[in-house]
Every structure is written in structure tokens, then in C-alpha cells.
Amino acid sequence: MKTYTGRRTADGCAVTVSDDGGEFALALRLDLRRHSPTGFEWGYGGSGPAQLALALAADVLGDDVAALGVYQRLKFRVVARLAADSWTLTEDELGDTIRTLVRPDGE
């Protein structure tokens, strides 16, 4: 299972993914939408959080089209509410939340 961790650093916001294979930076996924070419953000509902929500949804779902359909709702439900300095989410937590967002009663 993957674990996603966000931290504020002197260089900005860093988001990593860790699993049995190690730890690596979460891809921005600017190929899907260019909300924030300068990087991720969280804790509010702007363009940096939209880029993070899209990247998280695409990574968890493994389906770019599905991610594009749900990431804005994920931004407001999860990313806008993340703690300011650091946070950790599991793949299971994100997957469960995304499943509730795609159900008709998810909003």
C-alpha cells in the first residue's frame, strides 16, 4: 500500500509517495491539467491544491480519465482541509474517499 506525505520545506511544498519499492516524488501531472506549474499546495481551494488533488487521484486510481472526473471534488473534500505544515494519507484512505465522491450521494 502506498503512503502519500506532504511537507513544507524551504523550497516549497514537497509531496512524496512511499511503498515497498521506496520513496519518490509525486508527479505533478501537468500533462492532464496545468493548474499550477510551480507546484503543489494544500489547505485551501486554489490552483496548487487542484494540481495536488489531480495528481493524487491519478496515482490512486491509475486512470487519468476517472481522475479528471473527480479531482475537483477531492480538492474540496480532502486537500483543502489538510494540515498546513505536514500530512500523511494512505492509498486506502484516498481510495475510500474517491469512491464516495463518485457515488450519486457523494456530494
N, C-alpha and C positions, 0 to 999 in steps of 0.2 A: 504494500500500500504506500502511496505517495503522501508526503507531508509538504505543505507549502508554508514558507516562513517569510514574512516581510519585516524589514528593519530600516530605520532611518540611519543614514551614515553621513559623514561629512561631504560625500559626493552626491547625495540624494537618496532616493528610495531604492532599495535592493530587494528583490524577491527571488528566493531560491526554491528549488524542488529537490527533495531528497527521497531516495528509495533504496532498494537493496544494491543498486549499481553505483551509489554515491550521491553527491550533491552537485547541482548545476543551476545556472541562472534560468529563470522562466523566460521564454521567448516573448518579445513584445507583440508579435503577430500583426505587425503593420501591414502585412500582405492582405489581411482581411478588412481592416479599417484603420485609418490614420487619425485617431482621436488625439494622441499625444506622442509625437515622435521623440520628445525629450525624455519620456519615461513614465513609469507607473506613479500613482498616488493613491491614497485611500483616506477615509474619514469624512468624506463629503461627496456630493453627487456630480462632479465635474468631468472634464475630459481625461485627466490622468486616471481617475477611478474607472472610467469606462474602458480604457485600454487594459487595465488590470482585470476587470471582470471578463472581458472578451478573451484575454489570454488564459485565465483560469478555466473558463467554460470550455474553450477549445481543447485544452490539455486534459481536463477531466473526461469530457465526452468523446474525444477522439473523432469528432465530426464537426467540421467547420460550419456547415450549413445550420446544424442544430444550435451551435454556439451563437451564431449570428441572430438566431431567433429568440434567444433567452438572456443574452448578456446584460441588456439594459435593466431588466428586472432583477438580475443577480447583483448588479451595481447598487441598486437602492436597497435590496433586502440584506446584503452582506457587506459589500465593500465600503459603502458609505458609513457603515457602523463599526468598522474595525478600529481598534485602539490606535492612538496617534503614533506611538514610538515603535511598537513591535507587535506582531501577532503570529499565530500559527493556526492553520486549518488542515484537516486531513482530506484526502480524496473522498472518503466515505461521507464526511460532513457536507462537502460541496455537492457531491452526487445526490444525496438525500434532498438538499435544498433545491437543487435544479429540478429534480423530479416533481417537487411540489409546485414549482413555478410554471411548469408546462401543463399541469392539470388545469381543467377549466375553473376550479375553485381556488387556484394558486394565487390569485391577486386580490 
